[in-house]
Amino acid sequence: MSLRPPFLYLITDRGATGGRPLVEVVAEALAGAPPGEVAVQLREKDLGGRELVELAHALRQVTAAAGAALFVNDRVDVALAVGADGVHLGGGALAPADVRAIAPQLRLAASTHHPNEVAAAARAGVEFVVFGPVFTTRPKGGRPVTPTGLDGLARACGQGVAVLALGGIEPENAAACIAAGANGVACIRSVICATNSTQRVSAFLACKSTR
């Protein structure tokens, strides 16, 4: 499996699948994708430990078969328990140095919202960051976040760490993110909610030629 950052980072939301099993949707999304081009972040914050591990085990089987990396949001213990490739560090998570002290084999990704946070992640040796929201999104709860726009994305890039654009990302605007300096894109609903997630992933990967 490739250890370079993915071009497309698929973040899970089992509440957005329209009633379909999340593992089925992810398997469909990965069908036909070249190994290493897509990675999956398991992000289901409402699940208890046992349920999360069960879901992570199922996703590990699907991602391993497709040659896709699996990252677990925040939970180093779950990542280790299921043999995931890495952990994604959000706000309030362990520091990268602390994760390395516990599990040096895990790849590290992080969420960022400001160029200064991207720079800090680069200094910490994180492999790649998700930056956004770049475009307007539909918040699940709380106050809407002002998008950074492509100018904000451009300021976040080029700091020694791969940057994946997040927030309102669709195949129609992914190429503009790459042109602004992003190494790839991340999304939730654009793929999870798609009628045909295989085709949607293919549409995203077609934007890679602009990089």
Backbone as JSON, one array per atom type, in Angstrom:
{
  "sequence": "MSLRPPFLYLITDRGATGGRPLVEVVAEALAGAPPGEVAVQLREKDLGGRELVELAHALRQVTAAAGAALFVNDRVDVALAVGADGVHLGGGALAPADVRAIAPQLRLAASTHHPNEVAAAARAGVEFVVFGPVFTTRPKGGRPVTPTGLDGLARACGQGVAVLALGGIEPENAAACIAAGANGVACIRSVICATNSTQRVSAFLACKSTR",
  "N": [[0.84, -1.2, 0.0], [0.48, 2.24, -0.81], [2.33, 4.85, 0.79], [2.05, 7.5, 0.48], [0.25, 10.64, 0.78], [-3.34, 10.5, 0.36], [-5.24, 11.23, -2.65], [-7.98, 11.6, -2.59], [-9.9, 11.89, 0.25], [-12.06, 10.19, 2.09], [-14.53, 10.83, 4.33], [-16.4, 9.38, 6.88], [-19.96, 9.19, 7.48], [-22.44, 7.79, 8.86], [-25.03, 8.53, 9.12], [-25.74, 9.76, 6.81], [-26.2, 8.1, 4.7], [-28.59, 7.44, 3.6], [-29.96, 5.31, 4.67], [-28.65, 3.04, 3.82], [-26.24, 0.48, 4.6], [-23.24, 1.62, 6.08], [-20.74, 0.4, 5.58], [-21.23, -0.93, 3.2], [-21.64, 1.24, 1.45], [-19.11, 2.46, 1.51], [-17.54, 0.4, 0.45], [-18.57, 0.31, -2.15], [-17.8, 2.86, -2.98], [-15.04, 2.6, -3.1], [-14.65, 0.75, -5.07], [-12.96, -0.02, -7.94], [-11.25, 2.14, -7.7], [-7.89, 3.23, -7.97], [-5.27, 1.66, -6.07], [-4.23, 3.35, -3.14], [-5.04, 5.9, -3.93], [-7.35, 6.75, -2.71], [-8.35, 7.32, 0.6], [-9.85, 6.41, 3.74], [-11.54, 7.94, 6.38], [-12.64, 7.0, 9.47], [-15.15, 8.36, 11.16], [-17.18, 8.6, 13.51], [-18.51, 9.89, 15.9], [-20.47, 9.5, 17.82], [-20.63, 6.88, 18.52], [-20.2, 4.21, 20.86], [-17.35, 2.59, 22.44], [-17.23, -0.26, 21.88], [-19.04, -0.6, 19.74], [-17.84, 1.08, 17.89], [-15.38, -0.18, 17.44], [-16.27, -2.56, 16.25], [-17.39, -1.57, 13.85], [-15.11, -0.42, 12.79], [-13.49, -2.68, 12.38], [-14.92, -3.91, 10.31], [-14.72, -1.98, 8.29], [-11.96, -1.98, 8.02], [-11.5, -4.43, 6.74], [-12.73, -3.96, 4.26], [-11.31, -1.71, 3.27], [-8.69, -2.67, 3.22], [-8.88, -4.68, 1.29], [-9.27, -3.13, -0.94], [-6.95, -1.74, -1.16], [-6.78, 0.67, 0.14], [-6.04, 3.21, 2.51], [-6.88, 3.27, 6.0], [-7.97, 5.54, 8.35], [-8.56, 6.36, 11.73], [-10.67, 8.48, 13.5], [-9.32, 10.39, 16.0], [-9.2, 8.22, 17.96], [-6.76, 6.45, 19.11], [-6.53, 3.99, 20.36], [-8.54, 2.42, 19.17], [-7.69, 2.45, 16.52], [-5.32, 0.98, 16.76], [-6.36, -1.45, 17.67], [-7.74, -2.52, 15.5], [-5.93, -2.64, 13.49], [-5.62, -0.4, 11.86], [-4.38, 2.04, 9.47], [-3.73, 4.6, 10.27], [-4.24, 7.52, 12.4], [-6.53, 10.15, 12.77], [-6.22, 13.39, 13.82], [-8.19, 15.52, 15.57], [-9.63, 18.58, 16.9], [-8.69, 18.96, 20.24], [-7.59, 16.47, 20.44], [-4.98, 14.01, 21.09], [-1.57, 15.16, 21.09], [0.6, 15.09, 18.21], [3.2, 14.14, 18.91], [2.68, 12.7, 21.23], [1.08, 10.65, 20.28], [2.92, 9.32, 18.68], [4.61, 8.37, 20.65], [3.06, 6.42, 21.78], [2.19, 4.81, 19.65], [4.15, 4.4, 17.3], [4.0, 3.38, 14.73], [1.73, 4.29, 13.47], [0.26, 6.27, 10.92], [-0.17, 9.83, 10.61], [-2.7, 12.24, 10.49], [-4.34, 15.45, 10.38], [-6.83, 17.86, 11.41], [-7.35, 21.15, 10.24], [-7.89, 24.71, 10.3], [-6.87, 27.15, 9.77], [-4.15, 28.91, 8.27], [-1.98, 29.12, 10.08], [-2.36, 26.94, 11.75], [-1.89, 24.9, 9.97], [0.82, 25.27, 9.5], [1.8, 24.66, 12.05], [1.13, 21.97, 12.21], [2.76, 20.98, 10.23], [5.27, 21.41, 11.37], [5.08, 19.61, 13.43], [5.3, 17.25, 12.16], [3.18, 15.93, 10.93], [1.61, 13.86, 8.5], [-0.32, 14.63, 6.55], [-2.76, 17.27, 6.2], [-6.19, 18.18, 6.7], [-7.92, 20.86, 5.42], [-10.11, 23.56, 5.97], [-13.46, 25.02, 6.34], [-13.5, 25.23, 2.79], [-15.41, 25.99, 0.94], [-18.9, 26.99, 1.18], [-20.78, 25.13, 3.49], [-23.22, 22.73, 4.69], [-23.95, 22.93, 7.88], [-24.0, 20.43, 10.47], [-24.82, 21.01, 12.97], [-24.93, 23.72, 15.33], [-23.28, 26.93, 14.79], [-22.95, 28.3, 11.48], [-19.84, 28.1, 9.68], [-17.6, 30.49, 8.48], [-16.53, 30.27, 5.17], [-13.2, 29.68, 3.89], [-12.55, 30.18, 1.29], [-10.96, 30.03, -1.98], [-8.7, 31.61, -1.92], [-7.95, 31.61, 0.77], [-7.36, 28.92, 1.02], [-5.16, 28.75, -0.7], [-3.29, 30.22, 0.75], [-2.86, 28.5, 2.83], [-1.48, 26.4, 1.76], [1.66, 24.93, 0.63], [3.42, 24.77, 2.82], [5.09, 22.79, 3.63], [3.72, 20.48, 4.23], [1.32, 18.11, 3.11], [-1.8, 19.22, 1.86], [-5.24, 18.78, 2.07], [-8.2, 19.8, 0.67], [-11.25, 20.72, 2.23], [-14.8, 20.92, 2.69], [-17.69, 21.65, 1.3], [-16.84, 20.46, -1.03], [-16.9, 19.32, -4.32], [-16.91, 17.31, -7.35], [-17.03, 19.24, -9.32], [-15.76, 21.52, -8.35], [-13.35, 20.67, -7.43], [-11.04, 20.68, -9.03], [-10.36, 23.36, -9.06], [-9.5, 23.69, -6.46], [-7.18, 22.16, -6.48], [-5.72, 23.63, -8.31], [-5.3, 25.85, -6.74], [-3.36, 25.01, -5.06], [-3.73, 22.81, -3.4], [-3.1, 19.42, -2.41], [-4.9, 17.45, -2.67], [-8.31, 16.4, -2.08], [-11.0, 16.38, 0.33], [-13.98, 14.85, 1.5], [-17.38, 14.43, 2.6], [-20.4, 14.18, 2.39], [-20.68, 14.39, -0.4], [-19.8, 12.02, -1.55], [-20.78, 10.0, 0.2], [-23.55, 10.41, 0.13], [-24.15, 9.99, -2.48], [-25.9, 8.63, -5.3], [-24.61, 6.78, -6.88], [-21.78, 5.88, -5.69], [-19.38, 4.93, -6.64], [-19.08, 6.04, -9.22], [-19.01, 8.71, -8.47], [-16.63, 8.91, -7.0], [-14.84, 8.29, -9.06], [-15.21, 10.55, -10.63], [-14.11, 12.51, -8.98], [-11.42, 11.61, -8.9], [-10.69, 12.03, -11.5], [-10.04, 14.66, -11.52], [-7.49, 14.8, -10.68], [-5.58, 15.06, -12.64], [-5.19, 17.72, -12.97], [-3.38, 18.47, -11.12]],
  "CA": [[0.0, 0.0, 0.0], [1.24, 3.47, -0.89], [2.37, 5.64, 2.02], [1.88, 8.92, 0.19], [-1.1, 11.1, 1.11], [-4.33, 10.19, -0.67], [-5.81, 12.35, -3.4], [-9.34, 11.76, -2.08], [-10.05, 11.44, 1.64], [-13.48, 10.0, 2.31], [-14.86, 10.88, 5.75], [-17.67, 8.67, 7.02], [-21.11, 9.7, 8.22], [-23.43, 6.75, 8.58], [-26.34, 9.16, 9.08], [-25.95, 10.4, 5.5], [-26.19, 7.07, 3.67], [-29.94, 7.17, 3.12], [-30.42, 4.02, 5.17], [-27.77, 1.95, 3.39], [-25.15, 0.22, 5.54], [-22.06, 2.43, 5.78], [-19.68, -0.44, 5.0], [-21.61, -1.17, 1.8], [-21.41, 2.47, 0.7], [-17.67, 2.64, 1.39], [-17.06, -0.6, -0.49], [-18.95, 0.77, -3.49], [-16.98, 4.02, -3.31], [-13.66, 2.18, -3.37], [-14.61, -0.18, -6.2], [-12.36, 0.54, -9.15], [-10.28, 3.2, -7.41], [-6.52, 2.7, -7.9], [-4.75, 1.59, -4.7], [-3.5, 4.5, -2.64], [-5.59, 7.19, -4.33], [-8.44, 7.1, -1.79], [-8.26, 6.85, 1.98], [-11.11, 6.53, 4.48], [-11.47, 8.32, 7.8], [-13.79, 6.58, 10.27], [-15.49, 9.48, 12.04], [-18.52, 8.36, 14.04], [-18.23, 10.3, 17.27], [-21.52, 9.13, 18.75], [-20.58, 5.45, 18.84], [-19.41, 3.74, 21.99], [-16.13, 1.9, 22.07], [-17.44, -1.57, 21.28], [-19.66, -0.41, 18.42], [-16.85, 1.7, 17.01], [-14.42, -1.2, 17.06], [-16.93, -3.47, 15.31], [-17.48, -0.89, 12.57], [-13.74, -0.25, 12.3], [-13.05, -3.98, 11.86], [-15.57, -4.12, 9.01], [-14.12, -1.06, 7.32], [-10.59, -2.42, 7.77], [-11.56, -5.49, 5.74], [-13.08, -3.36, 2.97], [-10.24, -0.84, 2.8], [-7.52, -3.49, 2.91], [-9.13, -5.36, 0.03], [-9.2, -2.14, -2.01], [-5.67, -1.05, -1.15], [-7.02, 2.03, 0.64], [-5.67, 3.4, 3.91], [-7.95, 3.56, 6.95], [-7.63, 6.38, 9.49], [-9.61, 6.45, 12.75], [-10.7, 9.8, 14.09], [-8.93, 10.6, 17.4], [-9.08, 7.06, 18.83], [-5.55, 5.66, 18.89], [-6.77, 2.62, 20.81], [-9.33, 1.72, 18.16], [-6.81, 2.27, 15.36], [-4.42, -0.14, 17.05], [-7.12, -2.69, 17.85], [-8.21, -3.07, 14.22], [-4.87, -2.61, 12.5], [-5.77, 0.72, 10.93], [-3.12, 2.62, 9.01], [-3.38, 5.85, 10.93], [-5.22, 8.2, 13.23], [-6.78, 11.54, 12.37], [-6.26, 14.18, 15.04], [-9.04, 16.7, 15.52], [-9.48, 19.48, 18.03], [-8.72, 18.32, 21.54], [-6.98, 15.13, 20.39], [-3.6, 13.92, 21.53], [-0.57, 15.79, 20.25], [1.3, 14.11, 17.38], [4.32, 13.52, 19.64], [2.14, 11.73, 22.18], [0.65, 9.48, 19.5], [4.12, 8.59, 18.28], [5.14, 7.68, 21.83], [2.21, 5.25, 22.03], [2.06, 3.97, 18.46], [4.97, 5.02, 16.26], [3.7, 2.83, 13.42], [0.55, 4.9, 12.88], [0.34, 7.49, 10.13], [-0.87, 10.91, 11.29], [-3.36, 13.31, 9.76], [-4.9, 16.41, 11.34], [-7.77, 18.87, 10.94], [-6.88, 22.54, 10.4], [-8.83, 25.72, 9.81], [-6.15, 28.4, 9.58], [-2.78, 28.64, 7.82], [-1.07, 28.93, 11.21], [-2.52, 25.56, 12.21], [-1.21, 24.06, 8.98], [2.25, 25.39, 9.77], [2.08, 23.92, 13.29], [1.06, 20.54, 11.89], [3.98, 20.66, 9.47], [6.39, 21.33, 12.32], [4.88, 18.41, 14.25], [5.58, 16.07, 11.35], [1.97, 15.25, 10.46], [1.76, 13.49, 7.09], [-1.17, 15.53, 5.76], [-3.82, 17.95, 6.95], [-7.42, 18.57, 6.04], [-8.06, 22.3, 5.67], [-11.38, 24.1, 5.5], [-14.13, 24.75, 5.07], [-13.12, 26.09, 1.68], [-16.67, 26.51, 0.39], [-20.03, 26.95, 2.1], [-21.28, 23.79, 3.78], [-24.43, 22.62, 5.5], [-23.51, 22.45, 9.19], [-24.87, 19.46, 11.13], [-25.29, 21.63, 14.21], [-24.13, 24.87, 15.7], [-23.25, 28.08, 13.9], [-22.2, 28.11, 10.25], [-18.47, 28.59, 9.68], [-17.29, 31.26, 7.28], [-15.56, 29.55, 4.35], [-11.93, 30.35, 3.62], [-12.42, 30.47, -0.13], [-9.75, 29.53, -2.62], [-7.56, 32.43, -1.49], [-7.53, 31.09, 2.06], [-6.73, 27.62, 0.76], [-3.83, 28.99, -1.28], [-2.38, 30.66, 1.83], [-2.58, 27.35, 3.7], [-0.65, 25.42, 1.05], [3.07, 25.24, 0.45], [4.08, 24.94, 4.11], [5.85, 21.6, 3.98], [2.84, 19.36, 4.55], [0.26, 17.97, 2.12], [-3.06, 19.83, 2.27], [-6.44, 18.31, 1.39], [-9.27, 20.79, 0.84], [-12.51, 20.19, 2.76], [-15.88, 21.87, 2.9], [-18.39, 21.96, 0.07], [-16.05, 19.98, -2.16], [-17.58, 18.5, -5.31], [-16.06, 17.15, -8.53], [-17.06, 20.45, -10.13], [-14.84, 22.55, -7.85], [-12.11, 20.06, -6.93], [-9.91, 21.11, -9.85], [-9.98, 24.71, -8.62], [-8.73, 23.51, -5.22], [-5.85, 21.68, -6.87], [-5.04, 24.77, -8.92], [-4.94, 26.77, -5.67], [-2.2, 24.46, -4.35], [-4.04, 21.63, -2.59], [-2.59, 18.13, -2.89], [-6.04, 16.57, -2.85], [-9.56, 16.9, -1.52], [-11.68, 15.53, 1.31], [-15.42, 15.1, 1.45], [-18.27, 13.53, 3.33], [-21.7, 13.94, 1.76], [-20.62, 14.29, -1.85], [-19.68, 10.59, -1.89], [-21.65, 9.16, 1.05], [-24.94, 10.59, -0.27], [-24.29, 9.8, -3.93], [-26.64, 7.47, -5.76], [-23.58, 5.84, -7.32], [-20.56, 6.43, -5.11], [-18.24, 4.55, -7.49], [-18.96, 7.06, -10.25], [-18.64, 9.98, -7.86], [-15.19, 8.83, -6.72], [-14.15, 8.38, -10.34], [-15.25, 11.96, -11.05], [-13.1, 13.21, -8.18], [-10.08, 11.2, -9.3], [-10.4, 12.63, -12.81], [-9.51, 16.01, -11.28], [-6.09, 14.7, -10.29], [-4.74, 15.44, -13.77], [-4.9, 19.15, -12.89], [-2.4, 18.72, -10.07]],
  "C": [[0.87, 1.25, 0.0], [1.18, 4.23, 0.42], [2.28, 7.13, 1.73], [0.46, 9.35, 0.55], [-2.09, 10.77, 0.0], [-4.7, 11.43, -1.47], [-7.21, 12.65, -2.88], [-9.44, 11.12, -0.7], [-11.53, 11.39, 1.94], [-13.76, 9.88, 3.8], [-16.26, 10.3, 5.95], [-18.7, 9.48, 7.8], [-22.25, 8.73, 7.94], [-24.84, 7.3, 8.6], [-26.68, 9.78, 7.75], [-26.07, 9.39, 4.37], [-27.58, 6.76, 3.1], [-30.45, 5.8, 3.53], [-29.58, 2.84, 4.73], [-26.69, 1.72, 4.44], [-23.89, 0.99, 5.12], [-20.98, 1.6, 5.1], [-19.97, -0.73, 3.53], [-21.32, 0.05, 0.94], [-19.91, 2.7, 0.48], [-17.09, 1.64, 0.39], [-17.38, -0.2, -1.93], [-18.08, 1.94, -3.92], [-15.57, 3.62, -3.73], [-13.54, 1.27, -4.58], [-14.03, 0.51, -7.43], [-11.36, 1.65, -8.92], [-8.87, 2.61, -7.34], [-6.03, 2.67, -6.45], [-3.97, 2.84, -4.34], [-4.1, 5.84, -2.98], [-6.68, 7.68, -3.39], [-8.11, 6.54, -0.42], [-9.58, 7.14, 2.68], [-10.81, 6.94, 5.91], [-12.76, 7.88, 8.49], [-14.04, 7.66, 11.31], [-16.96, 9.34, 12.46], [-18.48, 8.62, 15.54], [-19.27, 9.85, 18.28], [-21.47, 7.67, 19.16], [-19.75, 5.17, 20.08], [-18.23, 2.91, 21.51], [-16.34, 0.58, 21.36], [-18.03, -1.46, 19.89], [-18.65, 0.17, 17.42], [-15.82, 0.68, 16.54], [-15.03, -2.17, 16.05], [-17.01, -2.85, 13.91], [-16.09, -0.73, 11.96], [-13.19, -1.55, 11.73], [-13.63, -4.22, 10.46], [-14.97, -3.21, 7.94], [-12.67, -1.43, 7.02], [-10.55, -3.5, 6.7], [-11.8, -4.91, 4.35], [-11.92, -2.53, 2.43], [-8.99, -1.65, 2.43], [-7.69, -4.19, 1.57], [-8.98, -4.42, -1.16], [-7.85, -1.45, -2.09], [-5.79, 0.39, -0.7], [-6.64, 2.11, 2.11], [-6.9, 3.72, 4.75], [-7.38, 4.36, 8.11], [-8.82, 6.41, 10.44], [-9.54, 7.8, 13.41], [-10.4, 9.75, 15.59], [-8.54, 9.35, 18.19], [-7.88, 6.19, 18.46], [-5.79, 4.21, 19.28], [-7.55, 1.81, 19.79], [-8.48, 1.46, 16.91], [-5.88, 1.08, 15.57], [-5.18, -1.47, 17.1], [-7.5, -3.33, 16.53], [-7.13, -3.09, 13.15], [-5.05, -1.54, 11.45], [-4.4, 1.28, 10.56], [-2.73, 3.86, 9.79], [-4.5, 6.37, 11.8], [-5.31, 9.65, 12.76], [-7.02, 12.35, 13.63], [-7.09, 15.44, 14.83], [-8.78, 17.6, 16.71], [-9.61, 18.73, 19.34], [-8.12, 16.93, 21.57], [-5.58, 15.17, 20.98], [-2.68, 14.67, 20.57], [0.13, 14.73, 19.41], [2.44, 13.41, 18.11], [3.83, 12.47, 20.61], [1.67, 10.47, 21.46], [1.86, 8.65, 19.11], [4.73, 7.81, 19.45], [4.35, 6.4, 22.11], [2.27, 4.27, 20.87], [2.85, 4.57, 17.3], [4.68, 4.53, 14.85], [2.53, 3.52, 12.73], [0.89, 6.15, 12.07], [-0.54, 8.55, 10.78], [-1.43, 11.91, 10.3], [-4.01, 14.23, 10.79], [-5.88, 17.35, 10.65], [-7.21, 20.26, 11.21], [-7.9, 23.48, 9.78], [-8.16, 27.06, 9.53], [-4.74, 28.07, 9.12], [-1.78, 28.43, 8.95], [-1.16, 27.51, 11.77], [-1.85, 24.58, 11.25], [0.29, 24.08, 9.23], [2.64, 24.6, 11.02], [2.07, 22.42, 13.03], [2.29, 20.1, 11.11], [5.17, 20.51, 10.41], [6.3, 20.07, 13.17], [5.1, 17.13, 13.46], [4.36, 15.28, 10.94], [2.1, 15.0, 8.96], [0.93, 14.38, 6.17], [-2.23, 16.14, 6.65], [-5.04, 18.11, 6.05], [-7.66, 20.02, 6.42], [-9.42, 22.77, 5.14], [-12.21, 24.66, 6.64], [-13.72, 25.75, 3.98], [-14.35, 26.76, 1.08], [-17.76, 26.39, 1.45], [-20.53, 25.52, 2.25], [-22.58, 23.88, 4.55], [-24.05, 22.08, 6.87], [-24.53, 21.5, 9.81], [-25.46, 20.04, 12.42], [-24.4, 22.8, 14.54], [-24.15, 25.95, 14.63], [-22.48, 27.77, 12.63], [-20.8, 28.72, 10.35], [-18.2, 29.32, 8.38], [-16.25, 30.52, 6.44], [-14.3, 30.37, 4.09], [-11.82, 30.82, 2.18], [-11.11, 29.91, -0.68], [-8.52, 30.33, -2.22], [-7.03, 31.93, -0.15], [-6.85, 29.74, 1.92], [-5.32, 27.82, 0.22], [-2.83, 29.42, -0.21], [-1.99, 29.5, 2.74], [-1.59, 26.37, 3.07], [0.8, 25.86, 0.99], [3.84, 25.43, 1.74], [4.79, 23.67, 4.58], [5.02, 20.42, 4.42], [1.74, 19.32, 3.5], [-1.05, 18.49, 2.69], [-4.19, 19.28, 1.41], [-7.58, 19.28, 1.7], [-10.57, 20.11, 1.26], [-13.54, 21.3, 2.85], [-16.55, 22.27, 1.6], [-17.68, 21.48, -1.18], [-16.89, 19.04, -3.01], [-16.63, 18.29, -6.49], [-15.98, 18.43, -9.36], [-16.12, 21.53, -9.63], [-13.52, 21.98, -7.34], [-10.9, 20.54, -7.72], [-9.43, 22.5, -9.44], [-9.17, 24.64, -7.33], [-7.31, 23.05, -5.53], [-5.05, 22.83, -7.48], [-4.59, 25.78, -7.87], [-3.76, 26.26, -4.84], [-2.47, 23.24, -3.53], [-3.47, 20.37, -3.24], [-3.71, 17.14, -3.17], [-7.25, 17.19, -2.2], [-10.14, 15.89, -0.55], [-13.17, 15.86, 1.25], [-16.16, 14.08, 2.31], [-19.48, 13.24, 2.45], [-21.63, 13.76, 0.25], [-20.51, 12.84, -2.3], [-20.68, 9.75, -1.1], [-23.1, 9.24, 0.61], [-25.19, 10.27, -1.74], [-25.1, 8.55, -4.25], [-25.69, 6.38, -6.22], [-22.24, 6.38, -6.84], [-19.32, 6.03, -5.9], [-18.02, 5.61, -8.56], [-18.52, 8.4, -9.66], [-17.15, 10.0, -7.53], [-14.39, 8.95, -8.0], [-14.12, 9.83, -10.84], [-14.24, 12.79, -10.26], [-11.69, 12.88, -8.67], [-9.7, 11.76, -10.67], [-9.81, 14.03, -12.66], [-8.02, 15.98, -10.95], [-5.17, 15.16, -11.41], [-4.41, 16.92, -13.76], [-3.81, 19.46, -11.91], [-1.02, 18.91, -10.7]]
}
